[in-house]
């Protein structure tokens, strides 16, 4: 139904393939360049492009103010690697961690 998800928004921060070409081996700087060029041509309120921030402390504070879970920090010269690794780290906001402290109980078996 049209208008049912007017508040839906997708944040894009990386591009792993384009036109069938795998981009994961390229460093993040080049992938972000390609993503930036692509996002300049797309005009939709649903897609938002996550900018690169040089001040992680200010970014985490902005995430905290907006009630976000946190942020992901990546090395600019790194290729894409799925799963946990040393090339990226997820930093969660203190208020989100506190609000979700008991969340693990949702996944426990009875």
Secondary structure, 3 states (H helix, E strand, C coil): CCCCCCCCCEEECCCCEECCEECCCCCHHHHHHHHHHHHHHCCCCCEEECCCCCCHHHHHHHHHHCCCCEEEEECCCCCCCCCCCCCEEEEECHHHHHHCCCHHHHHCCC
